Amino acid sequence: MPVSKKRKQNNRPTKSKNISSQMTSSNEPSSRWYVILMSSLMILGVLLIVLNYLTLLPGSVSRWYLWSGLGLIGAGFLMTTNYN
């Protein structure tokens, strides 16, 4: 049976990476317009979907209203990833 080669021991300590210096996030809170736009997109998306199913929008029930509402909600949720 062949014998595997042994690894060479490295006696030097490993270099630790300073993660806090690599992250470039600002600790200041989000501006007021960002929060208002984020929540408005989500509320408008939900309102668009509800009004579509209540047939209060022109053109009766349309899948375009549904997809537009879901898109607005999705855009609002994407904005929450940058929310501080």
mmCIF file of the N, C-alpha and C atoms, coordinates in Angstrom:
data_MODEL
# 
_entry.id   MODEL 
# 
loop_
_atom_site.group_PDB 
_atom_site.id 
_atom_site.type_symbol 
_atom_site.label_atom_id 
_atom_site.label_alt_id 
_atom_site.label_comp_id 
_atom_site.label_asym_id 
_atom_site.label_entity_id 
_atom_site.label_seq_id 
_atom_site.pdbx_PDB_ins_code 
_atom_site.Cartn_x 
_atom_site.Cartn_y 
_atom_site.Cartn_z 
_atom_site.occupancy 
_atom_site.B_iso_or_equiv 
_atom_site.pdbx_formal_charge 
_atom_site.auth_seq_id 
_atom_site.auth_comp_id 
_atom_site.auth_asym_id 
_atom_site.auth_atom_id 
_atom_site.pdbx_PDB_model_num 
ATOM 1   N N  . MET A 1 1  ? 0.836   -1.161 0.000   1.00 0.00 ? 1  MET A N  1 
ATOM 2   C CA . MET A 1 1  ? 0.000   0.000  0.000   1.00 0.00 ? 1  MET A CA 1 
ATOM 3   C C  . MET A 1 1  ? 0.894   1.242  0.000   1.00 0.00 ? 1  MET A C  1 
ATOM 4   N N  . PRO A 1 2  ? 0.680   2.187  -0.914  1.00 0.00 ? 2  PRO A N  1 
ATOM 5   C CA . PRO A 1 2  ? 1.534   3.385  -0.940  1.00 0.00 ? 2  PRO A CA 1 
ATOM 6   C C  . PRO A 1 2  ? 1.249   4.294  0.261   1.00 0.00 ? 2  PRO A C  1 
ATOM 7   N N  . VAL A 1 3  ? 2.289   4.941  0.714   1.00 0.00 ? 3  VAL A N  1 
ATOM 8   C CA . VAL A 1 3  ? 2.180   5.839  1.855   1.00 0.00 ? 3  VAL A CA 1 
ATOM 9   C C  . VAL A 1 3  ? 2.065   7.263  1.324   1.00 0.00 ? 3  VAL A C  1 
ATOM 10  N N  . SER A 1 4  ? 1.080   8.016  1.841   1.00 0.00 ? 4  SER A N  1 
ATOM 11  C CA . SER A 1 4  ? 0.892   9.384  1.378   1.00 0.00 ? 4  SER A CA 1 
ATOM 12  C C  . SER A 1 4  ? 1.958   10.298 1.971   1.00 0.00 ? 4  SER A C  1 
ATOM 13  N N  . LYS A 1 5  ? 2.247   11.375 1.245   1.00 0.00 ? 5  LYS A N  1 
ATOM 14  C CA . LYS A 1 5  ? 3.233   12.337 1.715   1.00 0.00 ? 5  LYS A CA 1 
ATOM 15  C C  . LYS A 1 5  ? 2.638   13.127 2.877   1.00 0.00 ? 5  LYS A C  1 
ATOM 16  N N  . LYS A 1 6  ? 3.465   13.445 3.819   1.00 0.00 ? 6  LYS A N  1 
ATOM 17  C CA . LYS A 1 6  ? 3.002   14.241 4.949   1.00 0.00 ? 6  LYS A CA 1 
ATOM 18  C C  . LYS A 1 6  ? 3.101   15.717 4.591   1.00 0.00 ? 6  LYS A C  1 
ATOM 19  N N  . ARG A 1 7  ? 2.201   16.476 5.157   1.00 0.00 ? 7  ARG A N  1 
ATOM 20  C CA . ARG A 1 7  ? 2.228   17.919 4.937   1.00 0.00 ? 7  ARG A CA 1 
ATOM 21  C C  . ARG A 1 7  ? 3.347   18.547 5.737   1.00 0.00 ? 7  ARG A C  1 
ATOM 22  N N  . LYS A 1 8  ? 3.907   19.584 5.161   1.00 0.00 ? 8  LYS A N  1 
ATOM 23  C CA . LYS A 1 8  ? 4.944   20.314 5.878   1.00 0.00 ? 8  LYS A CA 1 
ATOM 24  C C  . LYS A 1 8  ? 4.281   21.215 6.909   1.00 0.00 ? 8  LYS A C  1 
ATOM 25  N N  . GLN A 1 9  ? 4.838   21.233 8.080   1.00 0.00 ? 9  GLN A N  1 
ATOM 26  C CA . GLN A 1 9  ? 4.301   22.071 9.143   1.00 0.00 ? 9  GLN A CA 1 
ATOM 27  C C  . GLN A 1 9  ? 4.777   23.503 8.932   1.00 0.00 ? 9  GLN A C  1 
ATOM 28  N N  . ASN A 1 10 ? 3.843   24.411 8.988   1.00 0.00 ? 10 ASN A N  1 
ATOM 29  C CA . ASN A 1 10 ? 4.165   25.829 8.881   1.00 0.00 ? 10 ASN A CA 1 
ATOM 30  C C  . ASN A 1 10 ? 4.039   26.420 10.280  1.00 0.00 ? 10 ASN A C  1 
ATOM 31  N N  . ASN A 1 11 ? 5.152   26.847 10.848  1.00 0.00 ? 11 ASN A N  1 
ATOM 32  C CA . ASN A 1 11 ? 5.144   27.339 12.215  1.00 0.00 ? 11 ASN A CA 1 
ATOM 33  C C  . ASN A 1 11 ? 4.768   28.807 12.320  1.00 0.00 ? 11 ASN A C  1 
ATOM 34  N N  . ARG A 1 12 ? 4.634   29.471 11.191  1.00 0.00 ? 12 ARG A N  1 
ATOM 35  C CA . ARG A 1 12 ? 4.252   30.878 11.222  1.00 0.00 ? 12 ARG A CA 1 
ATOM 36  C C  . ARG A 1 12 ? 2.760   30.997 11.531  1.00 0.00 ? 12 ARG A C  1 
ATOM 37  N N  . PRO A 1 13 ? 2.371   31.987 12.317  1.00 0.00 ? 13 PRO A N  1 
ATOM 38  C CA . PRO A 1 13 ? 0.935   32.175 12.566  1.00 0.00 ? 13 PRO A CA 1 
ATOM 39  C C  . PRO A 1 13 ? 0.263   32.734 11.302  1.00 0.00 ? 13 PRO A C  1 
ATOM 40  N N  . THR A 1 14 ? -0.981  32.386 11.134  1.00 0.00 ? 14 THR A N  1 
ATOM 41  C CA . THR A 1 14 ? -1.712  32.875 9.957   1.00 0.00 ? 14 THR A CA 1 
ATOM 42  C C  . THR A 1 14 ? -2.062  34.339 10.142  1.00 0.00 ? 14 THR A C  1 
ATOM 43  N N  . LYS A 1 15 ? -2.115  35.034 9.023   1.00 0.00 ? 15 LYS A N  1 
ATOM 44  C CA . LYS A 1 15 ? -2.466  36.447 9.063   1.00 0.00 ? 15 LYS A CA 1 
ATOM 45  C C  . LYS A 1 15 ? -3.983  36.567 9.174   1.00 0.00 ? 15 LYS A C  1 
ATOM 46  N N  . SER A 1 16 ? -4.436  37.309 10.155  1.00 0.00 ? 16 SER A N  1 
ATOM 47  C CA . SER A 1 16 ? -5.878  37.523 10.285  1.00 0.00 ? 16 SER A CA 1 
ATOM 48  C C  . SER A 1 16 ? -6.259  38.735 9.451   1.00 0.00 ? 16 SER A C  1 
ATOM 49  N N  . LYS A 1 17 ? -7.399  38.617 8.818   1.00 0.00 ? 17 LYS A N  1 
ATOM 50  C CA . LYS A 1 17 ? -7.881  39.716 7.995   1.00 0.00 ? 17 LYS A CA 1 
ATOM 51  C C  . LYS A 1 17 ? -8.803  40.577 8.826   1.00 0.00 ? 17 LYS A C  1 
ATOM 52  N N  . ASN A 1 18 ? -8.597  41.849 8.743   1.00 0.00 ? 18 ASN A N  1 
ATOM 53  C CA . ASN A 1 18 ? -9.427  42.781 9.483   1.00 0.00 ? 18 ASN A CA 1 
ATOM 54  C C  . ASN A 1 18 ? -10.686 43.038 8.662   1.00 0.00 ? 18 ASN A C  1 
ATOM 55  N N  . ILE A 1 19 ? -11.774 42.405 9.042   1.00 0.00 ? 19 ILE A N  1 
ATOM 56  C CA . ILE A 1 19 ? -13.008 42.497 8.264   1.00 0.00 ? 19 ILE A CA 1 
ATOM 57  C C  . ILE A 1 19 ? -13.599 43.899 8.337   1.00 0.00 ? 19 ILE A C  1 
ATOM 58  N N  . SER A 1 20 ? -13.469 44.554 9.467   1.00 0.00 ? 20 SER A N  1 
ATOM 59  C CA . SER A 1 20 ? -14.084 45.869 9.613   1.00 0.00 ? 20 SER A CA 1 
ATOM 60  C C  . SER A 1 20 ? -13.460 46.888 8.662   1.00 0.00 ? 20 SER A C  1 
ATOM 61  N N  . SER A 1 21 ? -12.197 46.706 8.295   1.00 0.00 ? 21 SER A N  1 
ATOM 62  C CA . SER A 1 21 ? -11.588 47.637 7.354   1.00 0.00 ? 21 SER A CA 1 
ATOM 63  C C  . SER A 1 21 ? -12.026 47.355 5.922   1.00 0.00 ? 21 SER A C  1 
ATOM 64  N N  . GLN A 1 22 ? -12.487 46.134 5.649   1.00 0.00 ? 22 GLN A N  1 
ATOM 65  C CA . GLN A 1 22 ? -12.933 45.798 4.301   1.00 0.00 ? 22 GLN A CA 1 
ATOM 66  C C  . GLN A 1 22 ? -14.352 46.253 4.039   1.00 0.00 ? 22 GLN A C  1 
ATOM 67  N N  . MET A 1 23 ? -15.149 46.369 5.070   1.00 0.00 ? 23 MET A N  1 
ATOM 68  C CA . MET A 1 23 ? -16.536 46.784 4.899   1.00 0.00 ? 23 MET A CA 1 
ATOM 69  C C  . MET A 1 23 ? -16.593 48.297 4.759   1.00 0.00 ? 23 MET A C  1 
ATOM 70  N N  . THR A 1 24 ? -17.333 48.742 3.766   1.00 0.00 ? 24 THR A N  1 
ATOM 71  C CA . THR A 1 24 ? -17.407 50.181 3.510   1.00 0.00 ? 24 THR A CA 1 
ATOM 72  C C  . THR A 1 24 ? -18.832 50.677 3.703   1.00 0.00 ? 24 THR A C  1 
ATOM 73  N N  . SER A 1 25 ? -19.433 50.349 4.814   1.00 0.00 ? 25 SER A N  1 
ATOM 74  C CA . SER A 1 25 ? -20.790 50.818 5.064   1.00 0.00 ? 25 SER A CA 1 
ATOM 75  C C  . SER A 1 25 ? -20.740 52.030 5.975   1.00 0.00 ? 25 SER A C  1 
ATOM 76  N N  . SER A 1 26 ? -21.632 52.940 5.720   1.00 0.00 ? 26 SER A N  1 
ATOM 77  C CA . SER A 1 26 ? -21.702 54.119 6.559   1.00 0.00 ? 26 SER A CA 1 
ATOM 78  C C  . SER A 1 26 ? -22.694 53.844 7.683   1.00 0.00 ? 26 SER A C  1 
ATOM 79  N N  . ASN A 1 27 ? -22.420 54.376 8.832   1.00 0.00 ? 27 ASN A N  1 
ATOM 80  C CA . ASN A 1 27 ? -23.270 54.134 9.983   1.00 0.00 ? 27 ASN A CA 1 
ATOM 81  C C  . ASN A 1 27 ? -24.345 55.195 10.151  1.00 0.00 ? 27 ASN A C  1 
ATOM 82  N N  . GLU A 1 28 ? -24.448 56.099 9.233   1.00 0.00 ? 28 GLU A N  1 
ATOM 83  C CA . GLU A 1 28 ? -25.468 57.135 9.353   1.00 0.00 ? 28 GLU A CA 1 
ATOM 84  C C  . GLU A 1 28 ? -26.813 56.584 8.894   1.00 0.00 ? 28 GLU A C  1 
ATOM 85  N N  . PRO A 1 29 ? -27.895 57.030 9.492   1.00 0.00 ? 29 PRO A N  1 
ATOM 86  C CA . PRO A 1 29 ? -29.220 56.504 9.135   1.00 0.00 ? 29 PRO A CA 1 
ATOM 87  C C  . PRO A 1 29 ? -29.646 56.948 7.736   1.00 0.00 ? 29 PRO A C  1 
ATOM 88  N N  . SER A 1 30 ? -30.587 56.211 7.185   1.00 0.00 ? 30 SER A N  1 
ATOM 89  C CA . SER A 1 30 ? -31.094 56.534 5.855   1.00 0.00 ? 30 SER A CA 1 
ATOM 90  C C  . SER A 1 30 ? -31.824 57.872 5.892   1.00 0.00 ? 30 SER A C  1 
ATOM 91  N N  . SER A 1 31 ? -31.799 58.548 4.758   1.00 0.00 ? 31 SER A N  1 
ATOM 92  C CA . SER A 1 31 ? -32.474 59.842 4.704   1.00 0.00 ? 31 SER A CA 1 
ATOM 93  C C  . SER A 1 31 ? -33.981 59.647 4.678   1.00 0.00 ? 31 SER A C  1 
ATOM 94  N N  . ARG A 1 32 ? -34.692 60.697 4.989   1.00 0.00 ? 32 ARG A N  1 
ATOM 95  C CA . ARG A 1 32 ? -36.144 60.629 5.119   1.00 0.00 ? 32 ARG A CA 1 
ATOM 96  C C  . ARG A 1 32 ? -36.817 60.291 3.791   1.00 0.00 ? 32 ARG A C  1 
ATOM 97  N N  . TRP A 1 33 ? -36.316 60.836 2.683   1.00 0.00 ? 33 TRP A N  1 
ATOM 98  C CA . TRP A 1 33 ? -36.954 60.578 1.392   1.00 0.00 ? 33 TRP A CA 1 
ATOM 99  C C  . TRP A 1 33 ? -36.819 59.114 0.988   1.00 0.00 ? 33 TRP A C  1 
ATOM 100 N N  . TYR A 1 34 ? -35.731 58.470 1.406   1.00 0.00 ? 34 TYR A N  1 
ATOM 101 C CA . TYR A 1 34 ? -35.516 57.065 1.068   1.00 0.00 ? 34 TYR A CA 1 
ATOM 102 C C  . TYR A 1 34 ? -36.549 56.180 1.768   1.00 0.00 ? 34 TYR A C  1 
ATOM 103 N N  . VAL A 1 35 ? -36.783 56.453 3.033   1.00 0.00 ? 35 VAL A N  1 
ATOM 104 C CA . VAL A 1 35 ? -37.746 55.672 3.808   1.00 0.00 ? 35 VAL A CA 1 
ATOM 105 C C  . VAL A 1 35 ? -39.155 55.891 3.273   1.00 0.00 ? 35 VAL A C  1 
ATOM 106 N N  . ILE A 1 36 ? -39.474 57.125 2.937   1.00 0.00 ? 36 ILE A N  1 
ATOM 107 C CA . ILE A 1 36 ? -40.806 57.439 2.406   1.00 0.00 ? 36 ILE A CA 1 
ATOM 108 C C  . ILE A 1 36 ? -41.009 56.774 1.057   1.00 0.00 ? 36 ILE A C  1 
ATOM 109 N N  . LEU A 1 37 ? -40.020 56.815 0.192   1.00 0.00 ? 37 LEU A N  1 
ATOM 110 C CA . LEU A 1 37 ? -40.137 56.182 -1.123  1.00 0.00 ? 37 LEU A CA 1 
ATOM 111 C C  . LEU A 1 37 ? -40.247 54.664 -0.998  1.00 0.00 ? 37 LEU A C  1 
ATOM 112 N N  . MET A 1 38 ? -39.478 54.078 -0.115  1.00 0.00 ? 38 MET A N  1 
ATOM 113 C CA . MET A 1 38 ? -39.498 52.633 0.082   1.00 0.00 ? 38 MET A CA 1 
ATOM 114 C C  . MET A 1 38 ? -40.873 52.172 0.551   1.00 0.00 ? 38 MET A C  1 
ATOM 115 N N  . SER A 1 39 ? -41.410 52.809 1.560   1.00 0.00 ? 39 SER A N  1 
ATOM 116 C CA . SER A 1 39 ? -42.714 52.398 2.070   1.00 0.00 ? 39 SER A CA 1 
ATOM 117 C C  . SER A 1 39 ? -43.831 52.756 1.101   1.00 0.00 ? 39 SER A C  1 
ATOM 118 N N  . SER A 1 40 ? -43.697 53.842 0.369   1.00 0.00 ? 40 SER A N  1 
ATOM 119 C CA . SER A 1 40 ? -44.724 54.222 -0.608  1.00 0.00 ? 40 SER A CA 1 
ATOM 120 C C  . SER A 1 40 ? -44.804 53.217 -1.755  1.00 0.00 ? 40 SER A C  1 
ATOM 121 N N  . LEU A 1 41 ? -43.671 52.721 -2.200  1.00 0.00 ? 41 LEU A N  1 
ATOM 122 C CA . LEU A 1 41 ? -43.678 51.722 -3.265  1.00 0.00 ? 41 LEU A CA 1 
ATOM 123 C C  . LEU A 1 41 ? -44.401 50.456 -2.834  1.00 0.00 ? 41 LEU A C  1 
ATOM 124 N N  . MET A 1 42 ? -44.133 50.022 -1.611  1.00 0.00 ? 42 MET A N  1 
ATOM 125 C CA . MET A 1 42 ? -44.778 48.791 -1.136  1.00 0.00 ? 42 MET A CA 1 
ATOM 126 C C  . MET A 1 42 ? -46.278 48.999 -0.923  1.00 0.00 ? 42 MET A C  1 
ATOM 127 N N  . ILE A 1 43 ? -46.655 50.126 -0.356  1.00 0.00 ? 43 ILE A N  1 
ATOM 128 C CA . ILE A 1 43 ? -48.080 50.407 -0.127  1.00 0.00 ? 43 ILE A CA 1 
ATOM 129 C C  . ILE A 1 43 ? -48.811 50.576 -1.441  1.00 0.00 ? 43 ILE A C  1 
ATOM 130 N N  . LEU A 1 44 ? -48.209 51.269 -2.392  1.00 0.00 ? 44 LEU A N  1 
ATOM 131 C CA . LEU A 1 44 ? -48.833 51.461 -3.702  1.00 0.00 ? 44 LEU A CA 1 
ATOM 132 C C  . LEU A 1 44 ? -48.987 50.138 -4.437  1.00 0.00 ? 44 LEU A C  1 
ATOM 133 N N  . GLY A 1 45 ? -48.024 49.240 -4.306  1.00 0.00 ? 45 GLY A N  1 
ATOM 134 C CA . GLY A 1 45 ? -48.115 47.927 -4.932  1.00 0.00 ? 45 GLY A CA 1 
ATOM 135 C C  . GLY A 1 45 ? -49.259 47.106 -4.368  1.00 0.00 ? 45 GLY A C  1 
ATOM 136 N N  . VAL A 1 46 ? -49.388 47.105 -3.041  1.00 0.00 ? 46 VAL A N  1 
ATOM 137 C CA . VAL A 1 46 ? -50.491 46.370 -2.406  1.00 0.00 ? 46 VAL A CA 1 
ATOM 138 C C  . VAL A 1 46 ? -51.828 46.982 -2.791  1.00 0.00 ? 46 VAL A C  1 
ATOM 139 N N  . LEU A 1 47 ? -51.899 48.304 -2.806  1.00 0.00 ? 47 LEU A N  1 
ATOM 140 C CA . LEU A 1 47 ? -53.132 48.991 -3.182  1.00 0.00 ? 47 LEU A CA 1 
ATOM 141 C C  . LEU A 1 47 ? -53.523 48.694 -4.625  1.00 0.00 ? 47 LEU A C  1 
ATOM 142 N N  . LEU A 1 48 ? -52.549 48.630 -5.507  1.00 0.00 ? 48 LEU A N  1 
ATOM 143 C CA . LEU A 1 48 ? -52.813 48.327 -6.913  1.00 0.00 ? 48 LEU A CA 1 
ATOM 144 C C  . LEU A 1 48 ? -53.373 46.920 -7.074  1.00 0.00 ? 48 LEU A C  1 
ATOM 145 N N  . ILE A 1 49 ? -52.831 45.969 -6.346  1.00 0.00 ? 49 ILE A N  1 
ATOM 146 C CA . ILE A 1 49 ? -53.321 44.587 -6.430  1.00 0.00 ? 49 ILE A CA 1 
ATOM 147 C C  . ILE A 1 49 ? -54.734 44.472 -5.847  1.00 0.00 ? 49 ILE A C  1 
ATOM 148 N N  . VAL A 1 50 ? -54.974 45.118 -4.711  1.00 0.00 ? 50 VAL A N  1 
ATOM 149 C CA . VAL A 1 50 ? -56.301 45.042 -4.091  1.00 0.00 ? 50 VAL A CA 1 
ATOM 150 C C  . VAL A 1 50 ? -57.342 45.708 -4.966  1.00 0.00 ? 50 VAL A C  1 
ATOM 151 N N  . LEU A 1 51 ? -57.041 46.880 -5.505  1.00 0.00 ? 51 LEU A N  1 
ATOM 152 C CA . LEU A 1 51 ? -58.000 47.570 -6.373  1.00 0.00 ? 51 LEU A CA 1 
ATOM 153 C C  . LEU A 1 51 ? -58.242 46.800 -7.662  1.00 0.00 ? 51 LEU A C  1 
ATOM 154 N N  . ASN A 1 52 ? -57.254 46.064 -8.119  1.00 0.00 ? 52 ASN A N  1 
ATOM 155 C CA . ASN A 1 52 ? -57.428 45.238 -9.314  1.00 0.00 ? 52 ASN A CA 1 
ATOM 156 C C  . ASN A 1 52 ? -58.457 44.140 -9.056  1.00 0.00 ? 52 ASN A C  1 
ATOM 157 N N  . TYR A 1 53 ? -58.338 43.474 -7.915  1.00 0.00 ? 53 TYR A N  1 
ATOM 158 C CA . TYR A 1 53 ? -59.268 42.384 -7.626  1.00 0.00 ? 53 TYR A CA 1 
ATOM 159 C C  . TYR A 1 53 ? -60.647 42.872 -7.214  1.00 0.00 ? 53 TYR A C  1 
ATOM 160 N N  . LEU A 1 54 ? -60.746 44.108 -6.786  1.00 0.00 ? 54 LEU A N  1 
ATOM 161 C CA . LEU A 1 54 ? -62.062 44.683 -6.499  1.00 0.00 ? 54 LEU A CA 1 
ATOM 162 C C  . LEU A 1 54 ? -62.685 45.295 -7.743  1.00 0.00 ? 54 LEU A C  1 
ATOM 163 N N  . THR A 1 55 ? -62.023 45.190 -8.871  1.00 0.00 ? 55 THR A N  1 
ATOM 164 C CA . THR A 1 55 ? -62.434 45.737 -10.187 1.00 0.00 ? 55 THR A CA 1 
ATOM 165 C C  . THR A 1 55 ? -62.752 47.223 -10.112 1.00 0.00 ? 55 THR A C  1 
ATOM 166 N N  . LEU A 1 56 ? -61.958 47.965 -9.376  1.00 0.00 ? 56 LEU A N  1 
ATOM 167 C CA . LEU A 1 56 ? -62.130 49.406 -9.289  1.00 0.00 ? 56 LEU A CA 1 
ATOM 168 C C  . LEU A 1 56 ? -61.196 50.157 -10.241 1.00 0.00 ? 56 LEU A C  1 
ATOM 169 N N  . LEU A 1 57 ? -60.348 49.444 -10.927 1.00 0.00 ? 57 LEU A N  1 
ATOM 170 C CA . LEU A 1 57 ? -59.433 50.061 -11.890 1.00 0.00 ? 57 LEU A CA 1 
ATOM 171 C C  . LEU A 1 57 ? -60.007 49.914 -13.291 1.00 0.00 ? 57 LEU A C  1 
ATOM 172 N N  . PRO A 1 58 ? -59.695 50.845 -14.185 1.00 0.00 ? 58 PRO A N  1 
ATOM 173 C CA . PRO A 1 58 ? -60.226 50.736 -15.551 1.00 0.00 ? 58 PRO A CA 1 
ATOM 174 C C  . PRO A 1 58 ? -59.664 49.516 -16.276 1.00 0.00 ? 58 PRO A C  1 
ATOM 175 N N  . GLY A 1 59 ? -60.470 48.904 -17.118 1.00 0.00 ? 59 GLY A N  1 
ATOM 176 C CA . GLY A 1 59 ? -60.031 47.751 -17.884 1.00 0.00 ? 59 GLY A CA 1 
ATOM 177 C C  . GLY A 1 59 ? -60.303 46.443 -17.194 1.00 0.00 ? 59 GLY A C  1 
ATOM 178 N N  . SER A 1 60 ? -61.196 46.438 -16.234 1.00 0.00 ? 60 SER A N  1 
ATOM 179 C CA . SER A 1 60 ? -61.569 45.272 -15.427 1.00 0.00 ? 60 SER A CA 1 
ATOM 180 C C  . SER A 1 60 ? -60.325 44.608 -14.829 1.00 0.00 ? 60 SER A C  1 
ATOM 181 N N  . VAL A 1 61 ? -60.385 43.325 -14.538 1.00 0.00 ? 61 VAL A N  1 
ATOM 182 C CA . VAL A 1 61 ? -59.259 42.630 -13.920 1.00 0.00 ? 61 VAL A CA 1 
ATOM 183 C C  . VAL A 1 61 ? -58.204 42.358 -14.990 1.00 0.00 ? 61 VAL A C  1 
ATOM 184 N N  . SER A 1 62 ? -57.013 42.838 -14.743 1.00 0.00 ? 62 SER A N  1 
ATOM 185 C CA . SER A 1 62 ? -55.940 42.691 -15.721 1.00 0.00 ? 62 SER A CA 1 
ATOM 186 C C  . SER A 1 62 ? -54.700 42.145 -15.033 1.00 0.00 ? 62 SER A C  1 
ATOM 187 N N  . ARG A 1 63 ? -53.987 41.275 -15.725 1.00 0.00 ? 63 ARG A N  1 
ATOM 188 C CA . ARG A 1 63 ? -52.761 40.736 -15.145 1.00 0.00 ? 63 ARG A CA 1 
ATOM 189 C C  . ARG A 1 63 ? -51.653 41.782 -15.106 1.00 0.00 ? 63 ARG A C  1 
ATOM 190 N N  . TRP A 1 64 ? -51.763 42.834 -15.916 1.00 0.00 ? 64 TRP A N  1 
ATOM 191 C CA . TRP A 1 64 ? -50.744 43.876 -15.911 1.00 0.00 ? 64 TRP A CA 1 
ATOM 192 C C  . TRP A 1 64 ? -50.770 44.662 -14.619 1.00 0.00 ? 64 TRP A C  1 
ATOM 193 N N  . TYR A 1 65 ? -51.966 44.858 -14.065 1.00 0.00 ? 65 TYR A N  1 
ATOM 194 C CA . TYR A 1 65 ? -52.049 45.514 -12.753 1.00 0.00 ? 65 TYR A CA 1 
ATOM 195 C C  . TYR A 1 65 ? -51.403 44.633 -11.678 1.00 0.00 ? 65 TYR A C  1 
ATOM 196 N N  . LEU A 1 66 ? -51.631 43.340 -11.775 1.00 0.00 ? 66 LEU A N  1 
ATOM 197 C CA . LEU A 1 66 ? -51.037 42.415 -10.812 1.00 0.00 ? 66 LEU A CA 1 
ATOM 198 C C  . LEU A 1 66 ? -49.517 42.427 -10.898 1.00 0.00 ? 66 LEU A C  1 
ATOM 199 N N  . TRP A 1 67 ? -48.973 42.319 -12.089 1.00 0.00 ? 67 TRP A N  1 
ATOM 200 C CA . TRP A 1 67 ? -47.517 42.322 -12.247 1.00 0.00 ? 67 TRP A CA 1 
ATOM 201 C C  . TRP A 1 67 ? -46.897 43.663 -11.878 1.00 0.00 ? 67 TRP A C  1 
ATOM 202 N N  . SER A 1 68 ? -47.621 44.751 -12.166 1.00 0.00 ? 68 SER A N  1 
ATOM 203 C CA . SER A 1 68 ? -47.115 46.074 -11.779 1.00 0.00 ? 68 SER A CA 1 
ATOM 204 C C  . SER A 1 68 ? -47.086 46.213 -10.258 1.00 0.00 ? 68 SER A C  1 
ATOM 205 N N  . GLY A 1 69 ? -48.133 45.734 -9.612  1.00 0.00 ? 69 GLY A N  1 
ATOM 206 C CA . GLY A 1 69 ? -48.165 45.787 -8.153  1.00 0.00 ? 69 GLY A CA 1 
ATOM 207 C C  . GLY A 1 69 ? -47.076 44.946 -7.530  1.00 0.00 ? 69 GLY A C  1 
ATOM 208 N N  . LEU A 1 70 ? -46.881 43.740 -8.067  1.00 0.00 ? 70 LEU A N  1 
ATOM 209 C CA . LEU A 1 70 ? -45.810 42.889 -7.547  1.00 0.00 ? 70 LEU A CA 1 
ATOM 210 C C  . LEU A 1 70 ? -44.436 43.502 -7.805  1.00 0.00 ? 70 LEU A C  1 
ATOM 211 N N  . GLY A 1 71 ? -44.282 44.170 -8.935  1.00 0.00 ? 71 GLY A N  1 
ATOM 212 C CA . GLY A 1 71 ? -43.015 44.850 -9.229  1.00 0.00 ? 71 GLY A CA 1 
ATOM 213 C C  . GLY A 1 71 ? -42.745 45.987 -8.264  1.00 0.00 ? 71 GLY A C  1 
ATOM 214 N N  . LEU A 1 72 ? -43.783 46.747 -7.922  1.00 0.00 ? 72 LEU A N  1 
ATOM 215 C CA . LEU A 1 72 ? -43.612 47.840 -6.969  1.00 0.00 ? 72 LEU A CA 1 
ATOM 216 C C  . LEU A 1 72 ? -43.265 47.307 -5.577  1.00 0.00 ? 72 LEU A C  1 
ATOM 217 N N  . ILE A 1 73 ? -43.935 46.231 -5.175  1.00 0.00 ? 73 ILE A N  1 
ATOM 218 C CA . ILE A 1 73 ? -43.620 45.624 -3.882  1.00 0.00 ? 73 ILE A CA 1 
ATOM 219 C C  . ILE A 1 73 ? -42.183 45.089 -3.884  1.00 0.00 ? 73 ILE A C  1 
ATOM 220 N N  . GLY A 1 74 ? -41.779 44.454 -4.975  1.00 0.00 ? 74 GLY A N  1 
ATOM 221 C CA . GLY A 1 74 ? -40.415 43.939 -5.081  1.00 0.00 ? 74 GLY A CA 1 
ATOM 222 C C  . GLY A 1 74 ? -39.372 45.040 -5.036  1.00 0.00 ? 74 GLY A C  1 
ATOM 223 N N  . ALA A 1 75 ? -39.665 46.161 -5.702  1.00 0.00 ? 75 ALA A N  1 
ATOM 224 C CA . ALA A 1 75 ? -38.727 47.290 -5.676  1.00 0.00 ? 75 ALA A CA 1 
ATOM 225 C C  . ALA A 1 75 ? -38.611 47.854 -4.261  1.00 0.00 ? 75 ALA A C  1 
ATOM 226 N N  . GLY A 1 76 ? -39.727 47.893 -3.554  1.00 0.00 ? 76 GLY A N  1 
ATOM 227 C CA . GLY A 1 76 ? -39.693 48.360 -2.168  1.00 0.00 ? 76 GLY A CA 1 
ATOM 228 C C  . GLY A 1 76 ? -38.877 47.432 -1.290  1.00 0.00 ? 76 GLY A C  1 
ATOM 229 N N  . PHE A 1 77 ? -39.039 46.124 -1.485  1.00 0.00 ? 77 PHE A N  1 
ATOM 230 C CA . PHE A 1 77 ? -38.256 45.175 -0.690  1.00 0.00 ? 77 PHE A CA 1 
ATOM 231 C C  . PHE A 1 77 ? -36.776 45.223 -1.055  1.00 0.00 ? 77 PHE A C  1 
ATOM 232 N N  . LEU A 1 78 ? -36.464 45.463 -2.311  1.00 0.00 ? 78 LEU A N  1 
ATOM 233 C CA . LEU A 1 78 ? -35.046 45.615 -2.676  1.00 0.00 ? 78 LEU A CA 1 
ATOM 234 C C  . LEU A 1 78 ? -34.439 46.842 -2.021  1.00 0.00 ? 78 LEU A C  1 
ATOM 235 N N  . MET A 1 79 ? -35.251 47.859 -1.860  1.00 0.00 ? 79 MET A N  1 
ATOM 236 C CA . MET A 1 79 ? -34.749 49.069 -1.185  1.00 0.00 ? 79 MET A CA 1 
ATOM 237 C C  . MET A 1 79 ? -34.476 48.825 0.290   1.00 0.00 ? 79 MET A C  1 
ATOM 238 N N  . THR A 1 80 ? -35.145 47.830 0.886   1.00 0.00 ? 80 THR A N  1 
ATOM 239 C CA . THR A 1 80 ? -34.908 47.580 2.312   1.00 0.00 ? 80 THR A CA 1 
ATOM 240 C C  . THR A 1 80 ? -33.520 47.016 2.577   1.00 0.00 ? 80 THR A C  1 
ATOM 241 N N  . THR A 1 81 ? -32.853 46.491 1.564   1.00 0.00 ? 81 THR A N  1 
ATOM 242 C CA . THR A 1 81 ? -31.506 45.956 1.784   1.00 0.00 ? 81 THR A CA 1 
ATOM 243 C C  . THR A 1 81 ? -30.494 47.070 2.055   1.00 0.00 ? 81 THR A C  1 
ATOM 244 N N  . ASN A 1 82 ? -30.779 48.281 1.629   1.00 0.00 ? 82 ASN A N  1 
ATOM 245 C CA . ASN A 1 82 ? -29.878 49.406 1.874   1.00 0.00 ? 82 ASN A CA 1 
ATOM 246 C C  . ASN A 1 82 ? -30.364 50.285 3.011   1.00 0.00 ? 82 ASN A C  1 
ATOM 247 N N  . TYR A 1 83 ? -31.407 49.852 3.701   1.00 0.00 ? 83 TYR A N  1 
ATOM 248 C CA . TYR A 1 83 ? -31.999 50.648 4.781   1.00 0.00 ? 83 TYR A CA 1 
ATOM 249 C C  . TYR A 1 83 ? -31.137 50.543 6.028   1.00 0.00 ? 83 TYR A C  1 
ATOM 250 N N  . ASN A 1 84 ? -30.799 51.691 6.622   1.00 0.00 ? 84 ASN A N  1 
ATOM 251 C CA . ASN A 1 84 ? -30.034 51.721 7.876   1.00 0.00 ? 84 ASN A CA 1 
ATOM 252 C C  . ASN A 1 84 ? -30.895 52.270 8.978   1.00 0.00 ? 84 ASN A C  1 
# 
